């Protein structure tokens, strides 16, 4: 029976993902830090941090894994109409921190956010180092929506997205799929919204194989 592993701040070694708990699904370890070295090692092994303010860093590797193959993105008729109207100016890495701050704002029926101050600072640092990226949708010189995540090799590890204007985050996702064109987008956990856009669940073992192939 698997048990939760506790990491020290300078601990760079994660247990095998097969040791992750099944309840809650995918919880692998707790503790450690959000240093660039640890984050890069985690993502390359199919592990990501996800926790709330006041908790230790919690590391996850769920099975199955939710992913989006860019060529399988589903574009609805209404979204196609929005895209054809050219309502947004889409940019990359022009407002990374602003995108994170907007993603961190509480949402309807949610009490808080998992994007803590430490997460904000850690991923802002990863952005400076060239690993974390954002895609922004601008309308009338105002940030209308966007997404951010980690990019390692040919895999984009999606973290969060937001919209102030209908379809803005979807337009950012369409840009990621059809302009940036990673081999695979990691959605991490099941999302009804993302599955409606073409995301699917695959075995963790298959996801790890994609990491070995594309996460160079």
N, C-alpha and C positions, 0 to 999 in steps of 0.2 A: 504493500500500500504506500502510495507516494505521500510525502510530507513536505510542507513549505520550507524552502531553504532561505536562510538569512545571510545577507551579504554584508561585508564590511565596506566602508567608504572607498577603499582603494582596491576592492576585490574586482578583478577583471574576468573571473571565470564563472560562467553560468553553468548550472547543471544541464544535462541533456533535456531537450524540450519534451521528450517522451515521459519525463518525470512530472510534467505539469499536472495539477489537480484536475479532476473532472467536475468538481463542485467546490467553488465556482470554476466554470470551465476555463482552463488555460492558465490559471494562476500558478506561476512557477517559482517566484522568489520575491523577497522583500528586502528593503534596505539598499545599501550602496549609494552611489551618487549619479548625477546626470552629467558627468564629465564627457567631453567629446570622445575620448578613447572607449569609455564604457558604452556610450550610445551607439557608436559605430559597430562595436563588437556585437551588441544586442541585435541591432537590425539585421546584420549579416547572418545571424543565427535564427532569424524569424521571431525575435522577441521585441516587445515594445513596452514602454512605461505608461501606466494609466492609473491614476490615484486621485484622491481628493485632498484638499487642504487639511492639514493636521495628521494625515496618515504618513507612514514611511513610503518611500518609492515602492510601488508594486509593479512587478514585471510579469508580462503575460505572453502566452503562445497558445491560443485556442485551437481546437481541432473539432470540426473542420474550420478552414480559414476562408474568409470572404475576400474575393478578389474581383477585379474587373479587367478583362482583356480588352484593350482599347478598340479593337476592330468589332467588338460585340456591343459597343455603346448603343443604347436605344434612344433615338431622337423622336419624340412625339411630334405630331403634326403642329401643335401649338408652339412647341419649342423651335421647330423648323421655321415657322413664320417669324418668330422673334429674331432668330439668327439672320434671316433674309432681310430684315428691316435695318440691320446694322445699328442697333440701338446702343451698343457698347463699344468703347475703345478698350481693347484687351492688351495688357502689358504683363511682363514678367519681372518679378523682383524690384518693383518700383515702390512698394509700400509694405514690406514684409511684416514689420512690427505692427502696423495698423491692421493688417489682416488678422494677425494673431489676437490682437485686442478685441476685434469685432467677433471673432470666433469664441472668445472667452466670455462674452456677455451672456447672462442667463437667458434661457429660452422658455417658451411657453411650456408649462407643466413640469419645469425642471427647477429644483431648489437651488442648485449651485453650478459650478463648473469644474471640470477636471484640469483645465488649463490654469494651473497655479502660477504664482509669481516666479517660483523656481523654474517651472516649465517654460515660461515666457523668456526668462533670461538664458536658459540653456539652449533653446532653439534659436534665439536671436544670435547667440554665439555661433551655433552651427551654420547659420546663414552667412555670417561674416567669413567663416571658414570655407564656404562654398558647397555645403551639403544640404542645407535646408533652403527651400525655394517657395515662392508664392506666385500665384497667377491672380491678377486683379482685373475686375471689370469696372470701367469708369464710365460715368454718364454725366455730361455737363461739368466735367472736371471734379466730380465727386465720386468717392468710392462706393459703388453700388453693390458689390459682392466680390467673392473670391474664394480661394482655397490655399492651403499650404501643406507642406509635407517634406519628407526627406527623399533625396535622390542619390542612390548609390548604384553605380554601373548603369544598367538599363532598366532598373526597377524604381518606380516612384511609390514611396510609402505614404499614402494619404493620411493626414492627421485630422483635419477639420475643414469645414466650408461654411460660408454664411451668405445671406442675401438680404439686402435692404430693398431691392427692387425685384419683382417677379422674374424668375429665370436667370438672374445674374450669376448665381453659383453654377447653374447648369451650363451656362455659356462658358464659364471658366473651365469646367470639366470637359466640355466639347473641345476647347482649345488644347487642353492637356492631351486628350486622346488623339486628335487629328493634326495637331501642329507640332507639339513636343514629341509625341509618339514613343513613349516608353514601351518596352516589351510587355510589361505587366504593371498594374496598379494594385497595391495592397490596400484593401478596405478595412482589414483587421477583423472586425466583428460584424455579424449580421445586421443589416439595416434595411427596413422595408423600402425606404426612399431610394437607397442605392440599388437594390435588386430590381426596382421598377425601371432603373436606368441601364440594366444589363449585368449588374454584378451577380456573381454566383458563388456557391460554396464548393470548395475543393478539399480533399484530405490534406492535413498538415504535411504529411510525408511528401506529397506532390509539390506543395508550396516550397518545401525545403529544397527539392530538386531544382525548382526554378531559381532559387537563390544561388545555388551552386553554379548554375549555368550562366546567369545574367548579372549577378550582383558582384561585379569585378571591382 
